[in-house]
Protein backbone atom coordinates (compact mmCIF):
# COMPACT_ATOMS: atom_id res chain seq x y z
CA UNK A 1 0.00 0.00 0.00
CA UNK A 2 1.25 3.47 -0.83
CA UNK A 3 -1.69 5.78 -0.05
CA UNK A 4 0.66 8.12 1.84
CA UNK A 5 3.64 7.85 -0.53
CA UNK A 6 5.95 10.88 -0.37
CA UNK A 7 3.89 12.52 2.38
CA UNK A 8 5.55 14.00 5.46
CA UNK A 9 3.68 13.26 8.68
CA UNK A 10 4.16 14.53 12.23
CA UNK A 11 2.74 12.56 15.16
CA UNK A 12 2.87 14.10 18.63
CA UNK A 13 3.26 11.50 21.36
CA UNK A 14 4.26 8.99 18.71
CA UNK A 15 6.61 6.88 20.81
CA UNK A 16 3.90 4.60 22.29
CA UNK A 17 0.29 3.44 22.09
CA UNK A 18 -1.94 4.82 19.36
CA UNK A 19 0.74 7.25 18.19
CA UNK A 20 3.30 4.46 17.70
CA UNK A 21 0.80 2.21 15.93
CA UNK A 22 -0.14 5.08 13.63
CA UNK A 23 3.50 5.85 12.85
CA UNK A 24 3.93 2.20 11.86
CA UNK A 25 0.83 2.35 9.65
CA UNK A 26 1.90 5.62 8.02
CA UNK A 27 5.33 4.21 7.20
CA UNK A 28 3.76 1.06 5.75
CA UNK A 29 1.73 3.33 3.48
CA UNK A 30 4.80 5.21 2.26
CA UNK A 31 5.10 8.27 4.52
CA UNK A 32 8.11 9.86 6.16
CA UNK A 33 7.23 10.25 9.83
CA UNK A 34 8.35 12.51 12.67
CA UNK A 35 7.37 11.33 16.15
CA UNK A 36 7.64 13.29 19.38
CA UNK A 37 7.60 12.46 23.07
CA UNK A 38 8.73 13.65 26.48
CA UNK A 39 11.27 10.87 27.15
CA UNK A 40 14.32 10.63 24.91
CA UNK A 41 15.02 6.95 25.62
CA UNK A 42 11.44 5.98 24.72
CA UNK A 43 11.70 8.02 21.53
CA UNK A 44 14.97 6.30 20.63
CA UNK A 45 13.46 2.86 21.25
CA UNK A 46 10.48 3.71 19.06
CA UNK A 47 12.67 5.00 16.22
CA UNK A 48 14.81 1.86 16.33
CA UNK A 49 11.65 -0.25 15.92
CA UNK A 50 10.05 1.93 13.24
CA UNK A 51 13.14 2.21 11.05
CA UNK A 52 14.89 4.71 8.81
CA UNK A 53 11.76 6.51 7.63
CA UNK A 54 11.26 7.83 11.16
CA UNK A 55 12.73 10.84 12.94
CA UNK A 56 12.32 11.24 16.69
CA UNK A 57 12.32 14.69 18.34
CA UNK A 58 12.07 15.42 22.07
CA UNK A 59 9.16 17.80 22.60
CA UNK A 60 6.62 18.41 25.38
CA UNK A 61 3.22 19.17 23.84
CA UNK A 62 2.30 21.45 26.75
CA UNK A 63 5.25 23.75 26.03
CA UNK A 64 4.73 26.30 23.27
CA UNK A 65 8.48 26.89 23.16
CA UNK A 66 9.10 23.17 22.63
CA UNK A 67 6.52 23.17 19.84
CA UNK A 68 8.18 26.14 18.16
CA UNK A 69 11.53 24.31 18.30
CA UNK A 70 9.84 21.20 16.89
CA UNK A 71 8.43 23.14 13.96
CA UNK A 72 11.84 24.68 13.28
CA UNK A 73 13.50 21.24 13.18
CA UNK A 74 10.83 19.78 10.92
CA UNK A 75 11.17 22.77 8.58
CA UNK A 76 14.93 22.18 8.35
CA UNK A 77 14.49 18.46 7.70
CA UNK A 78 11.54 18.42 5.30
CA UNK A 79 10.37 21.94 4.50
CA UNK A 80 6.69 21.00 4.75
CA UNK A 81 4.12 18.83 6.56
CA UNK A 82 1.32 16.98 4.78
CA UNK A 83 -0.22 15.18 7.76
CA UNK A 84 -0.39 16.37 11.36
CA UNK A 85 -1.68 13.84 13.90
CA UNK A 86 -2.25 15.68 17.19
CA UNK A 87 -2.13 12.61 19.38
CA UNK A 88 -0.31 13.54 22.61
CA UNK A 89 -2.56 13.35 25.66
CA UNK A 90 -2.75 12.47 29.34
CA UNK A 91 -5.48 11.13 31.63
CA UNK A 92 -5.57 11.43 35.41
CA UNK A 93 -8.85 10.10 36.85
CA UNK A 94 -10.01 12.40 39.64
CA UNK A 95 -13.42 12.72 41.31
CA UNK A 96 -15.09 16.09 41.51
CA UNK A 97 -14.22 17.54 44.88
CA UNK A 98 -10.61 16.36 44.63
CA UNK A 99 -9.55 18.14 41.43
CA UNK A 100 -6.29 20.02 41.89
CA UNK A 101 -5.01 23.01 40.00
CA UNK A 102 -1.90 21.05 39.06
CA UNK A 103 -3.91 18.16 37.63
CA UNK A 104 -6.23 20.52 35.79
CA UNK A 105 -3.36 22.49 34.28
CA UNK A 106 -1.48 19.40 33.09
CA UNK A 107 -4.48 17.75 31.43
CA UNK A 108 -5.77 20.93 29.82
CA UNK A 109 -2.22 22.01 29.02
CA UNK A 110 -1.45 18.91 26.96
CA UNK A 111 -4.88 17.77 25.75
CA UNK A 112 -6.31 21.14 24.74
CA UNK A 113 -3.81 24.01 24.90
CA UNK A 114 -1.08 21.76 23.56
CA UNK A 115 -3.26 20.60 20.69
CA UNK A 116 -4.26 24.13 19.70
CA UNK A 117 -0.73 25.49 19.73
CA UNK A 118 0.64 22.47 17.92
CA UNK A 119 -1.73 23.33 15.08
CA UNK A 120 -1.09 27.08 15.37
CA UNK A 121 2.66 26.69 15.10
CA UNK A 122 2.55 24.10 12.30
CA UNK A 123 0.09 26.04 10.13
CA UNK A 124 2.78 27.92 8.15
CA UNK A 125 4.42 24.58 7.36
CA UNK A 126 1.26 22.73 6.31
CA UNK A 127 0.86 22.03 2.59
CA UNK A 128 -2.27 23.06 0.75
CA UNK A 129 -4.63 20.13 1.11
CA UNK A 130 -2.91 18.87 4.25
CA UNK A 131 -4.77 16.74 6.77
CA UNK A 132 -4.95 17.37 10.52
CA UNK A 133 -6.31 14.64 12.76
CA UNK A 134 -6.99 15.37 16.44
CA UNK A 135 -7.12 12.45 18.85
CA UNK A 136 -10.09 13.04 21.11
CA UNK A 137 -12.20 10.53 23.08
CA UNK A 138 -15.75 9.28 23.53
CA UNK A 139 -15.32 10.60 27.08
CA UNK A 140 -16.23 13.98 25.61
CA UNK A 141 -19.83 12.68 25.71
CA UNK A 142 -20.10 9.82 28.21
CA UNK A 143 -20.21 11.56 31.60
CA UNK A 144 -18.09 8.74 33.04
CA UNK A 145 -17.22 9.30 36.71
CA UNK A 146 -13.75 10.65 37.58
CA UNK A 147 -13.14 12.04 34.09
CA UNK A 148 -14.50 15.59 34.42
CA UNK A 149 -11.33 17.47 33.43
CA UNK A 150 -10.18 14.91 30.86
CA UNK A 151 -13.63 14.82 29.28
CA UNK A 152 -13.83 18.62 29.22
CA UNK A 153 -10.46 18.84 27.48
CA UNK A 154 -11.65 16.46 24.77
CA UNK A 155 -15.03 18.15 24.36
CA UNK A 156 -13.22 21.45 23.92
CA UNK A 157 -10.92 19.86 21.32
CA UNK A 158 -13.89 18.58 19.33
CA UNK A 159 -15.52 22.00 19.38
CA UNK A 160 -12.26 23.60 18.22
CA UNK A 161 -12.02 21.03 15.41
CA UNK A 162 -15.44 21.96 14.02
CA UNK A 163 -14.63 25.67 14.03
CA UNK A 164 -11.15 25.16 12.58
CA UNK A 165 -12.56 23.17 9.67
CA UNK A 166 -14.35 26.23 8.28
CA UNK A 167 -11.41 28.57 8.79
CA UNK A 168 -8.86 26.22 7.21
CA UNK A 169 -11.04 25.28 4.24
CA UNK A 170 -9.71 28.10 1.98
CA UNK A 171 -6.31 26.38 2.12
CA UNK A 172 -8.03 23.01 1.49
CA UNK A 173 -6.65 21.85 4.83
CA UNK A 174 -8.91 19.21 6.33
CA UNK A 175 -9.23 18.74 10.08
CA UNK A 176 -11.12 15.92 11.79
CA UNK A 177 -11.37 14.33 15.23
CA UNK A 178 -11.15 10.66 16.15
CA UNK A 179 -12.95 9.58 19.33
CA UNK A 180 -11.63 6.24 20.59
CA UNK A 181 -13.51 4.26 23.17
CA UNK A 182 -11.69 1.71 25.33
CA UNK A 183 -8.35 0.98 23.64
CA UNK A 184 -5.68 -1.37 24.99
CA UNK A 185 -2.89 1.15 25.58
CA UNK A 186 -0.74 2.09 28.56
CA UNK A 187 -2.66 5.29 29.37
CA UNK A 188 -4.39 3.75 32.41
CA UNK A 189 -1.05 2.46 33.69
CA UNK A 190 0.17 6.05 33.73
CA UNK A 191 -2.90 7.26 35.62
CA UNK A 192 -1.56 6.40 39.07
CA UNK A 193 -4.32 3.87 39.85
CA UNK A 194 -3.36 0.55 41.52
CA UNK A 195 -3.08 -2.42 39.15
CA UNK A 196 -5.97 -4.31 40.76
CA UNK A 197 -8.25 -1.29 40.35
CA UNK A 198 -7.22 -0.93 36.70
CA UNK A 199 -7.95 -4.61 36.05
CA UNK A 200 -11.32 -4.42 37.76
CA UNK A 201 -12.28 -1.31 35.83
CA UNK A 202 -11.15 -2.87 32.55
CA UNK A 203 -13.21 -6.03 33.14
CA UNK A 204 -16.34 -4.08 34.02
CA UNK A 205 -15.93 -1.80 31.01
CA UNK A 206 -15.33 -4.63 28.57
CA UNK A 207 -18.66 -6.17 29.54
CA UNK A 208 -20.40 -2.96 28.45
CA UNK A 209 -18.86 -2.98 24.97
CA UNK A 210 -21.20 -4.60 22.40
CA UNK A 211 -18.23 -6.18 20.60
CA UNK A 212 -17.00 -7.52 23.97
CA UNK A 213 -13.38 -6.49 23.57
CA UNK A 214 -11.11 -3.50 23.90
CA UNK A 215 -9.89 -1.95 20.69
CA UNK A 216 -6.26 -2.20 19.66
CA UNK A 217 -4.05 0.78 18.79
CA UNK A 218 -3.84 -0.62 15.27
CA UNK A 219 -7.62 -0.27 14.88
CA UNK A 220 -7.36 3.46 15.50
CA UNK A 221 -4.22 3.75 13.36
CA UNK A 222 -6.05 2.46 10.28
CA UNK A 223 -8.82 5.04 10.73
CA UNK A 224 -6.30 7.85 11.18
CA UNK A 225 -4.40 6.71 8.09
CA UNK A 226 -7.61 6.82 6.06
CA UNK A 227 -8.34 10.39 7.21
CA UNK A 228 -4.75 11.33 6.38
CA UNK A 229 -5.03 10.00 2.84
CA UNK A 230 -6.44 11.56 -0.31
CA UNK A 231 -9.28 9.03 -0.13
CA UNK A 232 -10.76 11.28 2.59
CA UNK A 233 -10.40 14.46 0.53
CA UNK A 234 -14.07 15.45 1.02
CA UNK A 235 -14.11 14.89 4.79
CA UNK A 236 -13.52 17.76 7.21
CA UNK A 237 -15.00 18.97 10.48
CA UNK A 238 -16.14 15.45 11.32
CA UNK A 239 -15.85 13.21 14.35
CA UNK A 240 -15.40 9.46 14.15
CA UNK A 241 -16.22 7.22 17.09
CA UNK A 242 -14.16 4.03 17.16
CA UNK A 243 -15.43 2.33 20.29
CA UNK A 244 -16.76 -1.17 19.67
CA UNK A 245 -20.29 0.23 19.79
CA UNK A 246 -20.23 1.50 23.37
CA UNK A 247 -21.70 4.86 22.39
CA UNK A 248 -24.61 3.22 20.58
CA UNK A 249 -25.79 1.47 23.73
CA UNK A 250 -23.71 2.46 26.77
CA UNK A 251 -26.03 0.53 29.10
CA UNK A 252 -25.52 -2.79 27.34
CA UNK A 253 -23.77 -5.32 29.56
C-alpha angles and dihedrals in degrees: 000000000000105000090133098039113155092002121133113221132188120200119188113212089015098149096086146013119002092354093055093045090050092049088053091049093047091051091048087055093052106266131138106231136205115195127190136197144155097248119065096202092053090048091050092049091050093049091050089054096043096048140216097329089068131084120192122207127183108235135148109219092212092060116081089195091055090049092051090051090048092053091049092053093047090049090053093048102041111002093222145035123223099177128032116188108190096201108142113115145144135211126201111174109221130164120233107265092042100059112130129205089237093054092045093050094049096049095043091039094058104025099044114007091039092050094049095048093044087060094041093053095043095048095091089053097047116107121233105271093024121156126231119192120189118202107224130155142238084243085083085078110021104078089218112177118259094020102091098123096035091048092047091052091053094044088052090050091053091050090049090050093056093050094044091054092066095044095048095044095091087065090045088240110152122209125187139164128230117207111199121195120203107343125178099244134126095257093105090049088059093050096084095242119137115260094244091053091049091051092048092049092047093051093049092047094048090057089059094054112095091217089050097226142081117253121249125234088244090061090059092041092060091052092048091048090053092052089048093053131082088249086078094049093128096048121095137138091026135131124215121200113208102179113124089259098298093133092053092060112004091173094058112115 
